[in-house]
Amino acid sequence: MIEAFSNIATSLGLSVSAGLNAYLPLLVVALTGRLFPDLITLNEPWNVLTSWWVIGALVVLLFIEMTVDKIPAVDSINDIIQTFVRPVAGAILFAASSNVIADIHPVLAMICGLILAGGVHAAKATVRPLVTGASAGTLNPAVSLAEDIVSLATSLLAILVPILILLLLLLAFLLGLLWYRRRKTQASW
């Protein structure tokens, strides 16, 4: 039972982090599966992620995304492109890390990953133009770096301490709900 919750928490954390940066959690999973197979074992067809060719491609794609995401205006174009990539990465990560749980159908796992990563990406893509407009783009590199750090930390915690990820996601949901209620209350005044 605890192992099932742990696997689900890992899947949730990896999918959420893909909403911020598509290639970082994929690279973390690929390297972990390749170098530390005791931490995460990827079954067919997801074990292709552990190929050195795939890892090399992920490194190149990660470098490109991390570079263009720090340039004002170009980051908005990147977010449009990533609207298709990040949810797919989340779906792959959810399905790849949840395949240990026999009760979850692969299609359901991929849909969950699509929704999670897509939701986080939508929030990021909505907030980023506001940051760009408010700061004339000067805060974009710092915000992008913070997103990359959160994505990396979430990916690592999802693999190493998945139950903590579940608690952090619950806390983030509750804080978001509290913020929404306050905003709704203030708007009705």
C-alpha positions in Angstrom: 0.0 0.0 0.0 2.8 2.4 0.9 4.7 1.5 -2.2 1.6 2.3 -4.3 1.3 5.7 -2.7 5.0 6.2 -3.2 4.8 5.4 -6.9 1.8 7.6 -7.4 3.6 10.5 -5.6 6.6 10.0 -7.8 4.4 10.1 -10.9 2.6 13.2 -9.7 5.9 15.0 -8.8 7.6 14.2 -12.1 4.5 15.3 -14.2 4.2 18.6 -12.3 7.9 19.4 -12.8 7.5 18.7 -16.5 5.0 21.6 -16.6 7.8 24.0 -15.7 10.5 22.4 -17.8 9.9 19.5 -20.2 13.4 18.1 -20.5 14.8 18.5 -17.0 12.6 15.8 -15.3 13.0 13.6 -18.4 16.7 13.9 -18.1 16.6 13.2 -14.3 14.6 10.1 -14.9 16.8 8.9 -17.8 20.0 9.4 -15.8 18.6 7.9 -12.6 17.3 4.9 -14.6 20.6 4.5 -16.3 23.0 5.1 -13.3 20.8 4.1 -10.3 18.4 1.4 -11.5 17.5 0.6 -7.9 15.9 4.0 -7.5 13.8 3.8 -10.6 13.3 1.0 -13.1 11.8 1.8 -16.4 10.0 -1.1 -18.1 9.3 -1.4 -21.8 8.9 0.8 -23.8 10.0 3.6 -21.4 13.4 2.0 -20.8 14.5 3.7 -24.1 14.9 6.8 -22.0 18.0 5.3 -20.4 19.8 5.0 -23.8 22.9 7.3 -24.1 21.5 8.6 -27.4 18.3 9.7 -25.7 20.2 11.2 -22.8 22.4 13.1 -25.2 19.4 14.4 -27.0 17.7 15.5 -23.8 20.9 17.4 -22.7 20.8 19.3 -26.0 17.1 20.0 -25.8 17.4 21.1 -22.1 20.2 23.5 -23.0 18.2 25.0 -25.8 15.1 25.4 -23.6 17.0 26.8 -20.6 18.7 29.3 -22.9 15.7 30.6 -24.8 13.5 30.7 -21.7 15.7 33.4 -20.2 15.3 35.8 -23.1 12.3 38.2 -23.0 9.9 37.8 -25.9 11.7 34.7 -27.0 10.5 33.0 -23.8 6.9 33.7 -24.9 7.5 32.0 -28.2 9.1 29.1 -26.4 6.0 28.8 -24.1 3.8 28.5 -27.2 6.0 25.7 -28.6 6.2 24.0 -25.1 2.4 24.0 -24.9 2.6 20.8 -26.9 5.8 19.4 -25.5 5.4 19.9 -21.7 2.1 18.0 -21.4 3.4 15.2 -23.5 6.6 15.0 -21.3 4.3 14.9 -18.2 2.3 12.1 -19.8 5.4 10.1 -20.6 6.8 10.7 -17.1 3.6 9.7 -15.3 3.2 6.5 -17.4 6.9 5.6 -17.2 7.0 6.0 -13.4 3.6 4.5 -12.6 4.0 1.4 -14.7 5.1 -0.4 -11.5 1.5 -0.1 -10.4 -0.5 -2.8 -12.2 -3.9 -1.3 -11.4 -3.3 1.9 -13.4 -4.0 1.6 -17.1 -1.3 3.2 -19.2 -3.8 5.4 -21.0 -5.2 6.7 -17.7 -1.7 7.3 -16.5 -0.8 9.3 -19.6 -4.0 11.4 -19.3 -3.2 12.2 -15.7 0.3 13.3 -16.7 -1.1 15.4 -19.6 -3.5 17.2 -17.2 -0.9 17.8 -14.5 1.9 19.0 -16.7 -0.6 20.9 -18.9 -2.1 22.7 -15.9 1.3 23.8 -14.5 2.4 24.9 -18.0 -0.8 26.9 -18.4 -0.2 28.7 -15.1 3.4 29.4 -16.0 2.5 30.6 -19.5 -0.2 32.9 -18.1 2.1 34.4 -15.4 5.3 34.8 -17.5 3.9 37.6 -19.8 2.8 39.5 -16.7 6.3 39.3 -15.3 7.8 40.4 -18.6 5.4 43.4 -18.8 5.8 44.5 -15.2 9.6 44.3 -15.3 10.3 45.1 -19.0 11.9 41.6 -19.2 14.5 42.3 -16.6 13.2 39.6 -14.2 12.8 36.9 -16.9 16.2 35.3 -16.3 15.7 35.1 -12.6 12.1 33.8 -12.9 13.3 31.2 -15.4 16.2 30.1 -13.2 13.8 29.8 -10.3 11.5 27.6 -12.4 14.4 25.4 -13.4 15.5 25.0 -9.8 11.9 24.1 -8.7 11.6 21.6 -11.6 14.9 20.0 -10.7 14.2 19.9 -6.9 10.7 18.5 -7.6 12.1 15.8 -9.9 14.7 14.7 -7.4 12.3 14.8 -4.5 9.8 12.8 -6.5 12.3 10.0 -6.9 14.1 10.2 -3.6 11.3 11.2 -1.1 8.0 10.8 -3.0 5.8 11.1 0.1 7.2 14.6 0.7 6.2 15.5 -2.8 2.6 14.4 -2.1 2.5 16.6 1.0 4.1 19.6 -0.8 1.5 19.3 -3.7 -1.3 19.1 -1.1 0.1 22.2 0.6 0.4 24.1 -2.7 -3.2 23.1 -3.6 -4.5 24.4 -0.2 -2.5 27.6 -0.5 -3.9 28.1 -4.0 -7.4 27.5 -2.7 -6.9 30.0 0.2 -5.6 32.6 -2.2 -8.6 32.0 -4.6 -11.1 32.4 -1.8 -9.5 35.6 -0.5 -9.4 37.0 -4.0 -13.1 36.1 -4.5 -14.0 37.7 -1.2 -12.1 40.9 -2.0 -13.8 41.1 -5.4 -17.3 40.9 -3.8 -16.6 43.9 -1.6 
